[in-house]
């Protein structure tokens, strides 16, 4: 039997990058998984590529919208009859601008995608998990939730807030068999980073993509980006019974970047 045999998980942003790696890892360990993504066509292609039969389902929608995040939980319950693991993984650098130049609209986009989506999903999932006295909530945060880089104030601020939310929720449900943890990746080599990296580099006053990667890995011990599989391995630990006594933790997967 796999480590997640008989469990059901849902994952926002589950069709690519870290979320896709989590989905594949969970399925390999026996879980049934609902993956969320914005694009219906890409979502169905993801399901086909995973080749997991009826163990995987897709739910389309933008995770920066409340109806999508709450709908994902409802859909998971309707499809598989329960929800044991809720991975609030979607997020990223939505806007790049110095604090002095960021508009209200740009700020709101960051807050909805990186912070509100976590709150909406966590609240919805907890209302199902609390009566059952069992559950795992995993949030993909970032090392920037403890540190900070110029040019991405919305991302840094929301990740700091997400980490605080995780700590509070863990304290509230700790005696009910429910764990709440955040995974804090350092820079991860993904297709998303390759797509958005050049623009982020310019906003941060860097020469290009390679300079961006060098900046984010220069303070690490391993001096290289993380892989999605390395992040997913930590998610598996926290989602399984092996992680039942780990809660309220900001779990770094950063190659030794953070000083504390």
QUIRA-V585146 format. One record per backbone hydrogen bond with DSSP energy under -0.5 kcal/mol. NH is the residue of the N-H (numbers start at 1). CO is the residue of the C=O. E is the energy in kcal/mol with one decimal. If there is no record, write none. Layout:
((NH/CO/E) (NH/CO/E))
This chain:
((4/29/-2.4) (5/2/-1.3) (6/30/-1.0) (7/4/-2.2) (9/32/-2.8) (10/85/-2.1) (11/34/-2.3) (12/87/-2.3) (14/11/-0.7) (14/36/-2.4) (15/36/-0.7) (19/16/-0.8) (20/16/-1.3) (21/17/-2.0) (22/18/-2.4) (23/19/-2.5) (24/20/-2.6) (25/21/-2.1) (26/22/-2.9) (27/23/-2.5) (28/24/-2.1) (29/25/-1.1) (30/27/-2.0) (31/26/-2.4) (32/7/-2.4) (33/55/-2.9) (34/9/-2.4) (35/33/-0.6) (35/57/-2.7) (36/11/-2.3) (37/59/-1.3) (40/38/-0.6) (43/39/-2.4) (44/40/-2.4) (45/41/-1.9) (46/42/-2.2) (47/43/-2.0) (48/44/-2.2) (49/45/-2.5) (50/46/-2.0) (51/47/-1.1) (52/47/-0.6) (55/52/-1.8) (56/53/-1.0) (57/33/-2.3) (59/35/-2.5) (61/37/-2.4) (63/61/-0.6) (65/62/-2.1) (68/65/-0.6) (69/65/-1.7) (70/66/-2.5) (71/67/-1.8) (72/68/-2.1) (73/69/-1.3) (74/70/-2.0) (75/71/-2.8) (76/72/-2.1) (77/73/-2.0) (78/74/-2.4) (79/75/-2.5) (80/76/-2.6) (81/77/-1.7) (82/76/-0.5) (84/8/-2.4) (85/8/-2.3) (86/136/-2.9) (87/10/-3.1) (87/85/-0.6) (88/86/-0.7) (88/138/-3.1) (89/87/-1.3) (94/92/-1.1) (97/95/-0.5) (97/151/-1.5) (101/98/-1.3) (102/98/-1.3) (102/99/-0.6) (107/103/-2.2) (108/104/-2.4) (109/105/-1.9) (110/106/-1.7) (111/107/-2.3) (112/108/-2.8) (113/109/-2.1) (114/110/-2.6) (115/110/-0.5) (115/111/-1.7) (116/111/-3.1) (117/112/-1.5) (119/115/-2.1) (120/116/-3.2) (121/117/-2.0) (122/118/-2.7) (123/119/-2.6) (124/120/-2.1) (125/121/-2.6) (126/122/-2.6) (127/123/-1.7) (128/124/-0.6) (128/125/-1.0) (129/125/-2.5) (130/126/-3.0) (132/128/-0.7) (133/129/-1.5) (133/130/-0.5) (134/129/-1.4) (135/177/-1.5) (136/84/-2.2) (137/179/-2.6) (138/86/-2.5) (138/136/-0.5) (139/181/-2.3) (140/88/-2.0) (141/139/-1.0) (141/183/-2.6) (143/185/-2.0) (145/142/-2.2) (146/143/-2.0) (147/143/-2.1) (152/149/-1.1) (153/97/-0.8) (156/152/-2.3) (157/153/-2.6) (158/154/-2.2) (159/155/-2.1) (160/156/-1.9) (161/157/-2.0) (162/158/-2.5) (163/159/-1.9) (164/160/-1.5) (165/161/-2.2) (166/162/-2.3) (167/163/-1.7) (168/164/-2.1) (169/165/-2.6) (170/166/-2.2) (171/167/-1.6) (172/168/-1.7) (173/169/-1.7) (174/170/-0.7) (176/173/-1.9) (177/174/-0.6) (178/173/-1.1) (179/135/-2.1) (181/137/-2.4) (182/249/-2.7) (183/139/-3.0) (184/251/-3.2) (185/183/-0.7) (186/253/-2.0) (189/226/-2.5) (190/188/-1.0) (194/190/-1.9) (195/191/-1.7) (196/192/-2.8) (197/193/-2.6) (200/196/-2.1) (201/197/-2.8) (202/198/-1.9) (203/199/-2.2) (204/200/-1.6) (205/202/-1.7) (206/201/-3.2) (212/208/-1.8) (213/209/-2.4) (214/210/-2.3) (215/211/-2.2) (216/212/-2.2) (217/213/-1.3) (218/214/-1.5) (220/217/-1.5) (221/255/-2.6) (222/255/-1.3) (226/187/-2.9) (231/227/-1.3) (232/228/-2.4) (233/229/-1.7) (234/230/-0.9) (235/231/-1.8) (236/232/-2.2) (237/233/-1.6) (238/234/-2.3) (239/235/-2.0) (240/236/-1.6) (243/237/-0.6) (243/240/-1.5) (244/241/-1.6) (246/243/-1.8) (247/245/-0.7) (248/180/-2.9) (251/182/-3.2) (251/249/-0.9) (252/250/-0.8) (253/184/-2.4))
